[in-house]
Amino acid sequence: MNIRYRHEFKYPLTVHQAMMLEHLVRQIGLERDPSTPAGETSYPVTSLYFDTLDLACYHEKMGGLLHRKKVRLRGYRPNLAECDRLWLEVKHKTDTLTGKTRAILTRDQARAFLRDGRTGVEQFPEDVRRSLYERPLRPWLLVRYKRRAYLDRMDQCRITFDYDLETTESADLHNTRPCLSVRPQQVLVEVKFRTLLPEQVAQFIRAYQLERITHSKYTLCADAVRAFEPIAH
């Protein structure tokens, strides 16, 4: 299994802090992600997360397990049913290092796979197949947000600004349930780098005494949808 790992730090920022940091990353030469649609400054990210009935992936994350993984079906439209292509991803995490493997699916392939959890699996990369079968996973949580992304020309550093986070329980591409807004006054910034964090970004973090968070958008959204029946930790 050949996975390229990189460090990933996460910070919750106010809208004002995010605006200043975004100005800084442009000043130091990071460029807008070329996958951003022409004429736009952001793009939607929509993910359908998988977990066991007793939310084992959630509890591993909240418990701080050193080696863990999560499985999600991701698309880059507000609704997964609008996506021509989707990515079935396995995200591995070891302390601050993250890496992922993935299978690319058409909309019809994704729909067929979600229907029975088996169709087309034999065509997936080995790590994706193993991750799907090592425990009884099922899709259950939709997570959606808007992203502004910047990266350097050597692909050594990538900084993303995620906002308008919302969620609902869902098990297929055609979500019809209303979504809950999660932390609407916050921008979640992810700093991803392979070797060194840019010094200007490190100085900004120190100047504003920003603290890294360990929870993920998945756990934040899982807590939000279960607010009236809190998940036992």
Buried (B, 14 or more C-beta within 10 A) or exposed (E): EEEEBBBBBBBBBEEEBBEEBBEBBEEEEBEBBEEBEEEEEBBBBBBBBBBBEEBBBBBBBBEEEEEBBBBBBBBBBBBBBEBEEBBBBBBBBEEEEBBBBBBEBEBEBBBBBBEEBEBBBEEBBEBBBEBBEEEEBEBBBBBBBBBBBBBBEEEBBBBBBBBBBBBBBBBBBEBEEEBBEBBEEBBBBBBBBBEEBBEBBEEBBEEBEBEEEEEBBBBBBBBBBBEEEEBEE
